[in-house]
Amino acid sequence: MGSFLLLLYLSCYGLDMNLSNEALVALALFVAQGQPSDKEIMIKLILNLIVKE
């Protein structure tokens, strides 16, 4: 569900994501298994992966 919402959010703002389906699943599992205390680190990592500069 979270992966779908991420894709929906990105498409609403016209952002392109350069991740394969497998990478998206890996990120979803990474976030699901992560500790709440590591939330900020996970957000920074995901943003670095999906944002083009």
Number of C-alpha atoms within 10 A of each C-alpha: 6 10 13 10 10 13 14 12 12 14 12 9 8 9 13 12 15 12 12 9 9 9 11 18 13 12 18 15 12 12 17 11 9 12 10 10 8 10 12 9 10 17 12 10 12 13 11 11 13 14 11 10 4
